[in-house]
Amino acid sequence: MSNLTMAVPEDLQEIMERHKDIKWTEVARQAMWQKARKLELMDKLLAKSELTEEDAEAIGHKIKHGIAKRHGLTR
């Protein structure tokens, strides 16, 4: 197994120090596994996609515009 060193903000470090009973390395490992599984699923879903990045950007723009229009945020 590989080792990983990471920096955390001081306020997070203070909380972690107050809760020494928590295995913080295990918390981090589980969070990374969760993110990795989501990325793997995304890779599988997109593997056969024929959409280009430009297509995805255009669809995203249309969705945002539609939401803004529905909520009266456009002119």
mmCIF file of the N, C-alpha and C atoms, coordinates in Angstrom:
data_MODEL
# 
_entry.id   MODEL 
# 
loop_
_atom_site.group_PDB 
_atom_site.id 
_atom_site.type_symbol 
_atom_site.label_atom_id 
_atom_site.label_alt_id 
_atom_site.label_comp_id 
_atom_site.label_asym_id 
_atom_site.label_entity_id 
_atom_site.label_seq_id 
_atom_site.pdbx_PDB_ins_code 
_atom_site.Cartn_x 
_atom_site.Cartn_y 
_atom_site.Cartn_z 
_atom_site.occupancy 
_atom_site.B_iso_or_equiv 
_atom_site.pdbx_formal_charge 
_atom_site.auth_seq_id 
_atom_site.auth_comp_id 
_atom_site.auth_asym_id 
_atom_site.auth_atom_id 
_atom_site.pdbx_PDB_model_num 
ATOM 1   N N  . MET A 1 1  ? 0.853   -1.177 0.000   1.00 0.00 ? 1  MET A N  1 
ATOM 2   C CA . MET A 1 1  ? 0.000   0.000  0.000   1.00 0.00 ? 1  MET A CA 1 
ATOM 3   C C  . MET A 1 1  ? 0.892   1.231  0.000   1.00 0.00 ? 1  MET A C  1 
ATOM 4   N N  . SER A 1 2  ? 0.513   2.222  -0.763  1.00 0.00 ? 2  SER A N  1 
ATOM 5   C CA . SER A 1 2  ? 1.274   3.469  -0.838  1.00 0.00 ? 2  SER A CA 1 
ATOM 6   C C  . SER A 1 2  ? 0.870   4.415  0.275   1.00 0.00 ? 2  SER A C  1 
ATOM 7   N N  . ASN A 1 3  ? 1.757   5.339  0.577   1.00 0.00 ? 3  ASN A N  1 
ATOM 8   C CA . ASN A 1 3  ? 1.471   6.381  1.564   1.00 0.00 ? 3  ASN A CA 1 
ATOM 9   C C  . ASN A 1 3  ? 1.174   7.680  0.848   1.00 0.00 ? 3  ASN A C  1 
ATOM 10  N N  . LEU A 1 4  ? 0.349   8.502  1.477   1.00 0.00 ? 4  LEU A N  1 
ATOM 11  C CA . LEU A 1 4  ? -0.022  9.793  0.931   1.00 0.00 ? 4  LEU A CA 1 
ATOM 12  C C  . LEU A 1 4  ? 0.079   10.817 2.043   1.00 0.00 ? 4  LEU A C  1 
ATOM 13  N N  . THR A 1 5  ? 0.736   11.913 1.777   1.00 0.00 ? 5  THR A N  1 
ATOM 14  C CA . THR A 1 5  ? 0.807   13.015 2.731   1.00 0.00 ? 5  THR A CA 1 
ATOM 15  C C  . THR A 1 5  ? -0.043  14.140 2.185   1.00 0.00 ? 5  THR A C  1 
ATOM 16  N N  . MET A 1 6  ? -0.863  14.719 3.055   1.00 0.00 ? 6  MET A N  1 
ATOM 17  C CA . MET A 1 6  ? -1.715  15.806 2.588   1.00 0.00 ? 6  MET A CA 1 
ATOM 18  C C  . MET A 1 6  ? -1.757  16.929 3.616   1.00 0.00 ? 6  MET A C  1 
ATOM 19  N N  . ALA A 1 7  ? -1.983  18.120 3.121   1.00 0.00 ? 7  ALA A N  1 
ATOM 20  C CA . ALA A 1 7  ? -2.107  19.296 3.975   1.00 0.00 ? 7  ALA A CA 1 
ATOM 21  C C  . ALA A 1 7  ? -3.578  19.549 4.245   1.00 0.00 ? 7  ALA A C  1 
ATOM 22  N N  . VAL A 1 8  ? -3.879  19.956 5.465   1.00 0.00 ? 8  VAL A N  1 
ATOM 23  C CA . VAL A 1 8  ? -5.248  20.327 5.825   1.00 0.00 ? 8  VAL A CA 1 
ATOM 24  C C  . VAL A 1 8  ? -5.210  21.715 6.459   1.00 0.00 ? 8  VAL A C  1 
ATOM 25  N N  . PRO A 1 9  ? -6.281  22.475 6.303   1.00 0.00 ? 9  PRO A N  1 
ATOM 26  C CA . PRO A 1 9  ? -6.325  23.807 6.924   1.00 0.00 ? 9  PRO A CA 1 
ATOM 27  C C  . PRO A 1 9  ? -6.242  23.691 8.448   1.00 0.00 ? 9  PRO A C  1 
ATOM 28  N N  . GLU A 1 10 ? -5.739  24.731 9.074   1.00 0.00 ? 10 GLU A N  1 
ATOM 29  C CA . GLU A 1 10 ? -5.562  24.711 10.531  1.00 0.00 ? 10 GLU A CA 1 
ATOM 30  C C  . GLU A 1 10 ? -6.851  24.459 11.278  1.00 0.00 ? 10 GLU A C  1 
ATOM 31  N N  . ASP A 1 11 ? -7.963  25.049 10.825  1.00 0.00 ? 11 ASP A N  1 
ATOM 32  C CA . ASP A 1 11 ? -9.223  24.842 11.541  1.00 0.00 ? 11 ASP A CA 1 
ATOM 33  C C  . ASP A 1 11 ? -9.670  23.388 11.488  1.00 0.00 ? 11 ASP A C  1 
ATOM 34  N N  . LEU A 1 12 ? -9.417  22.721 10.359  1.00 0.00 ? 12 LEU A N  1 
ATOM 35  C CA . LEU A 1 12 ? -9.727  21.295 10.267  1.00 0.00 ? 12 LEU A CA 1 
ATOM 36  C C  . LEU A 1 12 ? -8.802  20.490 11.174  1.00 0.00 ? 12 LEU A C  1 
ATOM 37  N N  . GLN A 1 13 ? -7.543  20.853 11.206  1.00 0.00 ? 13 GLN A N  1 
ATOM 38  C CA . GLN A 1 13 ? -6.580  20.173 12.066  1.00 0.00 ? 13 GLN A CA 1 
ATOM 39  C C  . GLN A 1 13 ? -6.999  20.267 13.530  1.00 0.00 ? 13 GLN A C  1 
ATOM 40  N N  . GLU A 1 14 ? -7.495  21.433 13.939  1.00 0.00 ? 14 GLU A N  1 
ATOM 41  C CA . GLU A 1 14 ? -7.946  21.611 15.322  1.00 0.00 ? 14 GLU A CA 1 
ATOM 42  C C  . GLU A 1 14 ? -9.097  20.675 15.656  1.00 0.00 ? 14 GLU A C  1 
ATOM 43  N N  . ILE A 1 15 ? -10.035 20.542 14.738  1.00 0.00 ? 15 ILE A N  1 
ATOM 44  C CA . ILE A 1 15 ? -11.166 19.632 14.952  1.00 0.00 ? 15 ILE A CA 1 
ATOM 45  C C  . ILE A 1 15 ? -10.670 18.196 15.041  1.00 0.00 ? 15 ILE A C  1 
ATOM 46  N N  . MET A 1 16 ? -9.779  17.831 14.131  1.00 0.00 ? 16 MET A N  1 
ATOM 47  C CA . MET A 1 16 ? -9.239  16.470 14.127  1.00 0.00 ? 16 MET A CA 1 
ATOM 48  C C  . MET A 1 16 ? -8.505  16.170 15.435  1.00 0.00 ? 16 MET A C  1 
ATOM 49  N N  . GLU A 1 17 ? -7.778  17.143 15.959  1.00 0.00 ? 17 GLU A N  1 
ATOM 50  C CA . GLU A 1 17 ? -7.059  16.941 17.210  1.00 0.00 ? 17 GLU A CA 1 
ATOM 51  C C  . GLU A 1 17 ? -8.002  16.788 18.394  1.00 0.00 ? 17 GLU A C  1 
ATOM 52  N N  . ARG A 1 18 ? -9.157  17.440 18.331  1.00 0.00 ? 18 ARG A N  1 
ATOM 53  C CA . ARG A 1 18 ? -10.148 17.298 19.414  1.00 0.00 ? 18 ARG A CA 1 
ATOM 54  C C  . ARG A 1 18 ? -10.835 15.941 19.372  1.00 0.00 ? 18 ARG A C  1 
ATOM 55  N N  . HIS A 1 19 ? -10.762 15.258 18.218  1.00 0.00 ? 19 HIS A N  1 
ATOM 56  C CA . HIS A 1 19 ? -11.434 13.975 18.052  1.00 0.00 ? 19 HIS A CA 1 
ATOM 57  C C  . HIS A 1 19 ? -10.417 12.907 17.671  1.00 0.00 ? 19 HIS A C  1 
ATOM 58  N N  . LYS A 1 20 ? -9.488  12.686 18.568  1.00 0.00 ? 20 LYS A N  1 
ATOM 59  C CA . LYS A 1 20 ? -8.412  11.730 18.307  1.00 0.00 ? 20 LYS A CA 1 
ATOM 60  C C  . LYS A 1 20 ? -8.914  10.290 18.238  1.00 0.00 ? 20 LYS A C  1 
ATOM 61  N N  . ASP A 1 21 ? -10.128 10.045 18.705  1.00 0.00 ? 21 ASP A N  1 
ATOM 62  C CA . ASP A 1 21 ? -10.692 8.697  18.657  1.00 0.00 ? 21 ASP A CA 1 
ATOM 63  C C  . ASP A 1 21 ? -11.088 8.288  17.236  1.00 0.00 ? 21 ASP A C  1 
ATOM 64  N N  . ILE A 1 22 ? -11.188 9.246  16.351  1.00 0.00 ? 22 ILE A N  1 
ATOM 65  C CA . ILE A 1 22 ? -11.547 8.983  14.955  1.00 0.00 ? 22 ILE A CA 1 
ATOM 66  C C  . ILE A 1 22 ? -10.289 8.577  14.195  1.00 0.00 ? 22 ILE A C  1 
ATOM 67  N N  . LYS A 1 23 ? -10.393 7.548  13.385  1.00 0.00 ? 23 LYS A N  1 
ATOM 68  C CA . LYS A 1 23 ? -9.281  7.138  12.527  1.00 0.00 ? 23 LYS A CA 1 
ATOM 69  C C  . LYS A 1 23 ? -9.373  7.962  11.245  1.00 0.00 ? 23 LYS A C  1 
ATOM 70  N N  . TRP A 1 24 ? -8.738  9.129  11.257  1.00 0.00 ? 24 TRP A N  1 
ATOM 71  C CA . TRP A 1 24 ? -8.851  10.078 10.161  1.00 0.00 ? 24 TRP A CA 1 
ATOM 72  C C  . TRP A 1 24 ? -8.297  9.538  8.858   1.00 0.00 ? 24 TRP A C  1 
ATOM 73  N N  . THR A 1 25 ? -7.305  8.683  8.928   1.00 0.00 ? 25 THR A N  1 
ATOM 74  C CA . THR A 1 25 ? -6.794  8.095  7.685   1.00 0.00 ? 25 THR A CA 1 
ATOM 75  C C  . THR A 1 25 ? -7.856  7.216  7.043   1.00 0.00 ? 25 THR A C  1 
ATOM 76  N N  . GLU A 1 26 ? -8.645  6.535  7.871   1.00 0.00 ? 26 GLU A N  1 
ATOM 77  C CA . GLU A 1 26 ? -9.714  5.693  7.329   1.00 0.00 ? 26 GLU A CA 1 
ATOM 78  C C  . GLU A 1 26 ? -10.829 6.560  6.733   1.00 0.00 ? 26 GLU A C  1 
ATOM 79  N N  . VAL A 1 27 ? -11.140 7.678  7.379   1.00 0.00 ? 27 VAL A N  1 
ATOM 80  C CA . VAL A 1 27 ? -12.135 8.611  6.850   1.00 0.00 ? 27 VAL A CA 1 
ATOM 81  C C  . VAL A 1 27 ? -11.687 9.107  5.473   1.00 0.00 ? 27 VAL A C  1 
ATOM 82  N N  . ALA A 1 28 ? -10.426 9.491  5.366   1.00 0.00 ? 28 ALA A N  1 
ATOM 83  C CA . ALA A 1 28 ? -9.893  9.974  4.084   1.00 0.00 ? 28 ALA A CA 1 
ATOM 84  C C  . ALA A 1 28 ? -9.902  8.864  3.041   1.00 0.00 ? 28 ALA A C  1 
ATOM 85  N N  . ARG A 1 29 ? -9.512  7.649  3.442   1.00 0.00 ? 29 ARG A N  1 
ATOM 86  C CA . ARG A 1 29 ? -9.486  6.512  2.509   1.00 0.00 ? 29 ARG A CA 1 
ATOM 87  C C  . ARG A 1 29 ? -10.891 6.223  1.964   1.00 0.00 ? 29 ARG A C  1 
ATOM 88  N N  . GLN A 1 30 ? -11.885 6.233  2.845   1.00 0.00 ? 30 GLN A N  1 
ATOM 89  C CA . GLN A 1 30 ? -13.260 5.978  2.406   1.00 0.00 ? 30 GLN A CA 1 
ATOM 90  C C  . GLN A 1 30 ? -13.755 7.075  1.461   1.00 0.00 ? 30 GLN A C  1 
ATOM 91  N N  . ALA A 1 31 ? -13.430 8.321  1.764   1.00 0.00 ? 31 ALA A N  1 
ATOM 92  C CA . ALA A 1 31 ? -13.855 9.428  0.898   1.00 0.00 ? 31 ALA A CA 1 
ATOM 93  C C  . ALA A 1 31 ? -13.206 9.305  -0.480  1.00 0.00 ? 31 ALA A C  1 
ATOM 94  N N  . MET A 1 32 ? -11.938 8.914  -0.501  1.00 0.00 ? 32 MET A N  1 
ATOM 95  C CA . MET A 1 32 ? -11.250 8.764  -1.790  1.00 0.00 ? 32 MET A CA 1 
ATOM 96  C C  . MET A 1 32 ? -11.820 7.590  -2.576  1.00 0.00 ? 32 MET A C  1 
ATOM 97  N N  . TRP A 1 33 ? -12.149 6.498  -1.900  1.00 0.00 ? 33 TRP A N  1 
ATOM 98  C CA . TRP A 1 33 ? -12.774 5.365  -2.593  1.00 0.00 ? 33 TRP A CA 1 
ATOM 99  C C  . TRP A 1 33 ? -14.118 5.764  -3.176  1.00 0.00 ? 33 TRP A C  1 
ATOM 100 N N  . GLN A 1 34 ? -14.895 6.500  -2.398  1.00 0.00 ? 34 GLN A N  1 
ATOM 101 C CA . GLN A 1 34 ? -16.210 6.941  -2.877  1.00 0.00 ? 34 GLN A CA 1 
ATOM 102 C C  . GLN A 1 34 ? -16.064 7.789  -4.138  1.00 0.00 ? 34 GLN A C  1 
ATOM 103 N N  . LYS A 1 35 ? -15.130 8.723  -4.139  1.00 0.00 ? 35 LYS A N  1 
ATOM 104 C CA . LYS A 1 35 ? -14.902 9.568  -5.302  1.00 0.00 ? 35 LYS A CA 1 
ATOM 105 C C  . LYS A 1 35 ? -14.389 8.734  -6.480  1.00 0.00 ? 35 LYS A C  1 
ATOM 106 N N  . ALA A 1 36 ? -13.476 7.797  -6.200  1.00 0.00 ? 36 ALA A N  1 
ATOM 107 C CA . ALA A 1 36 ? -12.914 6.955  -7.258  1.00 0.00 ? 36 ALA A CA 1 
ATOM 108 C C  . ALA A 1 36 ? -14.002 6.096  -7.903  1.00 0.00 ? 36 ALA A C  1 
ATOM 109 N N  . ARG A 1 37 ? -14.916 5.564  -7.097  1.00 0.00 ? 37 ARG A N  1 
ATOM 110 C CA . ARG A 1 37 ? -16.014 4.751  -7.656  1.00 0.00 ? 37 ARG A CA 1 
ATOM 111 C C  . ARG A 1 37 ? -16.912 5.589  -8.557  1.00 0.00 ? 37 ARG A C  1 
ATOM 112 N N  . LYS A 1 38 ? -17.186 6.813  -8.149  1.00 0.00 ? 38 LYS A N  1 
ATOM 113 C CA . LYS A 1 38 ? -18.003 7.703  -8.980  1.00 0.00 ? 38 LYS A CA 1 
ATOM 114 C C  . LYS A 1 38 ? -17.296 8.005  -10.299 1.00 0.00 ? 38 LYS A C  1 
ATOM 115 N N  . LEU A 1 39 ? -15.984 8.222  -10.237 1.00 0.00 ? 39 LEU A N  1 
ATOM 116 C CA . LEU A 1 39 ? -15.224 8.476  -11.459 1.00 0.00 ? 39 LEU A CA 1 
ATOM 117 C C  . LEU A 1 39 ? -15.220 7.261  -12.375 1.00 0.00 ? 39 LEU A C  1 
ATOM 118 N N  . GLU A 1 40 ? -15.083 6.073  -11.798 1.00 0.00 ? 40 GLU A N  1 
ATOM 119 C CA . GLU A 1 40 ? -15.114 4.846  -12.598 1.00 0.00 ? 40 GLU A CA 1 
ATOM 120 C C  . GLU A 1 40 ? -16.465 4.690  -13.289 1.00 0.00 ? 40 GLU A C  1 
ATOM 121 N N  . LEU A 1 41 ? -17.540 4.955  -12.563 1.00 0.00 ? 41 LEU A N  1 
ATOM 122 C CA . LEU A 1 41 ? -18.880 4.875  -13.147 1.00 0.00 ? 41 LEU A CA 1 
ATOM 123 C C  . LEU A 1 41 ? -19.027 5.891  -14.275 1.00 0.00 ? 41 LEU A C  1 
ATOM 124 N N  . MET A 1 42 ? -18.554 7.107  -14.046 1.00 0.00 ? 42 MET A N  1 
ATOM 125 C CA . MET A 1 42 ? -18.624 8.131  -15.076 1.00 0.00 ? 42 MET A CA 1 
ATOM 126 C C  . MET A 1 42 ? -17.840 7.698  -16.312 1.00 0.00 ? 42 MET A C  1 
ATOM 127 N N  . ASP A 1 43 ? -16.650 7.140  -16.105 1.00 0.00 ? 43 ASP A N  1 
ATOM 128 C CA . ASP A 1 43 ? -15.848 6.661  -17.229 1.00 0.00 ? 43 ASP A CA 1 
ATOM 129 C C  . ASP A 1 43 ? -16.599 5.600  -18.033 1.00 0.00 ? 43 ASP A C  1 
ATOM 130 N N  . LYS A 1 44 ? -17.254 4.674  -17.327 1.00 0.00 ? 44 LYS A N  1 
ATOM 131 C CA . LYS A 1 44 ? -18.011 3.629  -18.019 1.00 0.00 ? 44 LYS A CA 1 
ATOM 132 C C  . LYS A 1 44 ? -19.186 4.211  -18.794 1.00 0.00 ? 44 LYS A C  1 
ATOM 133 N N  . LEU A 1 45 ? -19.892 5.153  -18.180 1.00 0.00 ? 45 LEU A N  1 
ATOM 134 C CA . LEU A 1 45 ? -21.043 5.762  -18.842 1.00 0.00 ? 45 LEU A CA 1 
ATOM 135 C C  . LEU A 1 45 ? -20.634 6.563  -20.074 1.00 0.00 ? 45 LEU A C  1 
ATOM 136 N N  . LEU A 1 46 ? -19.473 7.197  -20.002 1.00 0.00 ? 46 LEU A N  1 
ATOM 137 C CA . LEU A 1 46 ? -19.038 8.059  -21.094 1.00 0.00 ? 46 LEU A CA 1 
ATOM 138 C C  . LEU A 1 46 ? -18.194 7.345  -22.144 1.00 0.00 ? 46 LEU A C  1 
ATOM 139 N N  . ALA A 1 47 ? -17.822 6.122  -21.890 1.00 0.00 ? 47 ALA A N  1 
ATOM 140 C CA . ALA A 1 47 ? -16.914 5.404  -22.788 1.00 0.00 ? 47 ALA A CA 1 
ATOM 141 C C  . ALA A 1 47 ? -17.449 5.329  -24.221 1.00 0.00 ? 47 ALA A C  1 
ATOM 142 N N  . LYS A 1 48 ? -18.749 5.176  -24.381 1.00 0.00 ? 48 LYS A N  1 
ATOM 143 C CA . LYS A 1 48 ? -19.322 5.027  -25.718 1.00 0.00 ? 48 LYS A CA 1 
ATOM 144 C C  . LYS A 1 48 ? -20.009 6.298  -26.202 1.00 0.00 ? 48 LYS A C  1 
ATOM 145 N N  . SER A 1 49 ? -19.864 7.373  -25.445 1.00 0.00 ? 49 SER A N  1 
ATOM 146 C CA . SER A 1 49 ? -20.510 8.623  -25.812 1.00 0.00 ? 49 SER A CA 1 
ATOM 147 C C  . SER A 1 49 ? -19.855 9.228  -27.049 1.00 0.00 ? 49 SER A C  1 
ATOM 148 N N  . GLU A 1 50 ? -20.686 9.780  -27.899 1.00 0.00 ? 50 GLU A N  1 
ATOM 149 C CA . GLU A 1 50 ? -20.182 10.453 -29.091 1.00 0.00 ? 50 GLU A CA 1 
ATOM 150 C C  . GLU A 1 50 ? -20.241 11.968 -28.945 1.00 0.00 ? 50 GLU A C  1 
ATOM 151 N N  . LEU A 1 51 ? -20.683 12.443 -27.776 1.00 0.00 ? 51 LEU A N  1 
ATOM 152 C CA . LEU A 1 51 ? -20.735 13.878 -27.535 1.00 0.00 ? 51 LEU A CA 1 
ATOM 153 C C  . LEU A 1 51 ? -19.324 14.440 -27.420 1.00 0.00 ? 51 LEU A C  1 
ATOM 154 N N  . THR A 1 52 ? -19.137 15.590 -28.010 1.00 0.00 ? 52 THR A N  1 
ATOM 155 C CA . THR A 1 52 ? -17.865 16.288 -27.851 1.00 0.00 ? 52 THR A CA 1 
ATOM 156 C C  . THR A 1 52 ? -17.976 17.201 -26.634 1.00 0.00 ? 52 THR A C  1 
ATOM 157 N N  . GLU A 1 53 ? -16.849 17.728 -26.210 1.00 0.00 ? 53 GLU A N  1 
ATOM 158 C CA . GLU A 1 53 ? -16.882 18.669 -25.096 1.00 0.00 ? 53 GLU A CA 1 
ATOM 159 C C  . GLU A 1 53 ? -17.690 19.900 -25.479 1.00 0.00 ? 53 GLU A C  1 
ATOM 160 N N  . GLU A 1 54 ? -17.602 20.315 -26.729 1.00 0.00 ? 54 GLU A N  1 
ATOM 161 C CA . GLU A 1 54 ? -18.383 21.462 -27.200 1.00 0.00 ? 54 GLU A CA 1 
ATOM 162 C C  . GLU A 1 54 ? -19.880 21.164 -27.122 1.00 0.00 ? 54 GLU A C  1 
ATOM 163 N N  . ASP A 1 55 ? -20.279 19.929 -27.484 1.00 0.00 ? 55 ASP A N  1 
ATOM 164 C CA . ASP A 1 55 ? -21.684 19.536 -27.379 1.00 0.00 ? 55 ASP A CA 1 
ATOM 165 C C  . ASP A 1 55 ? -22.158 19.640 -25.935 1.00 0.00 ? 55 ASP A C  1 
ATOM 166 N N  . ALA A 1 56 ? -21.349 19.126 -25.034 1.00 0.00 ? 56 ALA A N  1 
ATOM 167 C CA . ALA A 1 56 ? -21.710 19.135 -23.614 1.00 0.00 ? 56 ALA A CA 1 
ATOM 168 C C  . ALA A 1 56 ? -21.823 20.563 -23.096 1.00 0.00 ? 56 ALA A C  1 
ATOM 169 N N  . GLU A 1 57 ? -20.898 21.430 -23.520 1.00 0.00 ? 57 GLU A N  1 
ATOM 170 C CA . GLU A 1 57 ? -20.956 22.842 -23.122 1.00 0.00 ? 57 GLU A CA 1 
ATOM 171 C C  . GLU A 1 57 ? -22.243 23.490 -23.626 1.00 0.00 ? 57 GLU A C  1 
ATOM 172 N N  . ALA A 1 58 ? -22.609 23.215 -24.866 1.00 0.00 ? 58 ALA A N  1 
ATOM 173 C CA . ALA A 1 58 ? -23.820 23.796 -25.453 1.00 0.00 ? 58 ALA A CA 1 
ATOM 174 C C  . ALA A 1 58 ? -25.067 23.318 -24.710 1.00 0.00 ? 58 ALA A C  1 
ATOM 175 N N  . ILE A 1 59 ? -25.116 22.037 -24.393 1.00 0.00 ? 59 ILE A N  1 
ATOM 176 C CA . ILE A 1 59 ? -26.261 21.494 -23.647 1.00 0.00 ? 59 ILE A CA 1 
ATOM 177 C C  . ILE A 1 59 ? -26.331 22.144 -22.268 1.00 0.00 ? 59 ILE A C  1 
ATOM 178 N N  . GLY A 1 60 ? -25.194 22.263 -21.607 1.00 0.00 ? 60 GLY A N  1 
ATOM 179 C CA . GLY A 1 60 ? -25.153 22.895 -20.285 1.00 0.00 ? 60 GLY A CA 1 
ATOM 180 C C  . GLY A 1 60 ? -25.632 24.328 -20.332 1.00 0.00 ? 60 GLY A C  1 
ATOM 181 N N  . HIS A 1 61 ? -25.227 25.055 -21.363 1.00 0.00 ? 61 HIS A N  1 
ATOM 182 C CA . HIS A 1 61 ? -25.655 26.447 -21.518 1.00 0.00 ? 61 HIS A CA 1 
ATOM 183 C C  . HIS A 1 61 ? -27.176 26.525 -21.692 1.00 0.00 ? 61 HIS A C  1 
ATOM 184 N N  . LYS A 1 62 ? -27.734 25.647 -22.508 1.00 0.00 ? 62 LYS A N  1 
ATOM 185 C CA . LYS A 1 62 ? -29.186 25.641 -22.734 1.00 0.00 ? 62 LYS A CA 1 
ATOM 186 C C  . LYS A 1 62 ? -29.935 25.325 -21.448 1.00 0.00 ? 62 LYS A C  1 
ATOM 187 N N  . ILE A 1 63 ? -29.421 24.384 -20.685 1.00 0.00 ? 63 ILE A N  1 
ATOM 188 C CA . ILE A 1 63 ? -30.069 24.016 -19.417 1.00 0.00 ? 63 ILE A CA 1 
ATOM 189 C C  . ILE A 1 63 ? -30.041 25.196 -18.455 1.00 0.00 ? 63 ILE A C  1 
ATOM 190 N N  . LYS A 1 64 ? -28.875 25.831 -18.306 1.00 0.00 ? 64 LYS A N  1 
ATOM 191 C CA . LYS A 1 64 ? -28.762 26.980 -17.400 1.00 0.00 ? 64 LYS A CA 1 
ATOM 192 C C  . LYS A 1 64 ? -29.680 28.104 -17.844 1.00 0.00 ? 64 LYS A C  1 
ATOM 193 N N  . HIS A 1 65 ? -29.744 28.363 -19.153 1.00 0.00 ? 65 HIS A N  1 
ATOM 194 C CA . HIS A 1 65 ? -30.617 29.420 -19.667 1.00 0.00 ? 65 HIS A CA 1 
ATOM 195 C C  . HIS A 1 65 ? -32.081 29.091 -19.366 1.00 0.00 ? 65 HIS A C  1 
ATOM 196 N N  . GLY A 1 66 ? -32.466 27.836 -19.557 1.00 0.00 ? 66 GLY A N  1 
ATOM 197 C CA . GLY A 1 66 ? -33.845 27.425 -19.285 1.00 0.00 ? 66 GLY A CA 1 
ATOM 198 C C  . GLY A 1 66 ? -34.216 27.577 -17.824 1.00 0.00 ? 66 GLY A C  1 
ATOM 199 N N  . ILE A 1 67 ? -33.301 27.222 -16.950 1.00 0.00 ? 67 ILE A N  1 
ATOM 200 C CA . ILE A 1 67 ? -33.553 27.356 -15.508 1.00 0.00 ? 67 ILE A CA 1 
ATOM 201 C C  . ILE A 1 67 ? -33.677 28.835 -15.141 1.00 0.00 ? 67 ILE A C  1 
ATOM 202 N N  . ALA A 1 68 ? -32.767 29.646 -15.665 1.00 0.00 ? 68 ALA A N  1 
ATOM 203 C CA . ALA A 1 68 ? -32.804 31.085 -15.377 1.00 0.00 ? 68 ALA A CA 1 
ATOM 204 C C  . ALA A 1 68 ? -34.110 31.692 -15.885 1.00 0.00 ? 68 ALA A C  1 
ATOM 205 N N  . LYS A 1 69 ? -34.538 31.286 -17.062 1.00 0.00 ? 69 LYS A N  1 
ATOM 206 C CA . LYS A 1 69 ? -35.779 31.810 -17.647 1.00 0.00 ? 69 LYS A CA 1 
ATOM 207 C C  . LYS A 1 69 ? -36.978 31.407 -16.789 1.00 0.00 ? 69 LYS A C  1 
ATOM 208 N N  . ARG A 1 70 ? -36.992 30.149 -16.354 1.00 0.00 ? 70 ARG A N  1 
ATOM 209 C CA . ARG A 1 70 ? -38.101 29.652 -15.528 1.00 0.00 ? 70 ARG A CA 1 
ATOM 210 C C  . ARG A 1 70 ? -38.223 30.424 -14.232 1.00 0.00 ? 70 ARG A C  1 
ATOM 211 N N  . HIS A 1 71 ? -37.100 30.866 -13.693 1.00 0.00 ? 71 HIS A N  1 
ATOM 212 C CA . HIS A 1 71 ? -37.098 31.582 -12.413 1.00 0.00 ? 71 HIS A CA 1 
ATOM 213 C C  . HIS A 1 71 ? -37.067 33.098 -12.583 1.00 0.00 ? 71 HIS A C  1 
ATOM 214 N N  . GLY A 1 72 ? -37.300 33.551 -13.814 1.00 0.00 ? 72 GLY A N  1 
ATOM 215 C CA . GLY A 1 72 ? -37.387 34.983 -14.057 1.00 0.00 ? 72 GLY A CA 1 
ATOM 216 C C  . GLY A 1 72 ? -36.057 35.713 -13.913 1.00 0.00 ? 72 GLY A C  1 
ATOM 217 N N  . LEU A 1 73 ? -34.960 35.030 -14.169 1.00 0.00 ? 73 LEU A N  1 
ATOM 218 C CA . LEU A 1 73 ? -33.644 35.643 -13.997 1.00 0.00 ? 73 LEU A CA 1 
ATOM 219 C C  . LEU A 1 73 ? -33.042 36.148 -15.303 1.00 0.00 ? 73 LEU A C  1 
ATOM 220 N N  . THR A 1 74 ? -33.803 36.051 -16.399 1.00 0.00 ? 74 THR A N  1 
ATOM 221 C CA . THR A 1 74 ? -33.313 36.563 -17.683 1.00 0.00 ? 74 THR A CA 1 
ATOM 222 C C  . THR A 1 74 ? -34.135 37.775 -18.054 1.00 0.00 ? 74 THR A C  1 
ATOM 223 N N  . ARG A 1 75 ? -33.585 38.534 -18.973 1.00 0.00 ? 75 ARG A N  1 
ATOM 224 C CA . ARG A 1 75 ? -34.278 39.750 -19.417 1.00 0.00 ? 75 ARG A CA 1 
ATOM 225 C C  . ARG A 1 75 ? -35.168 39.454 -20.570 1.00 0.00 ? 75 ARG A C  1 
# 
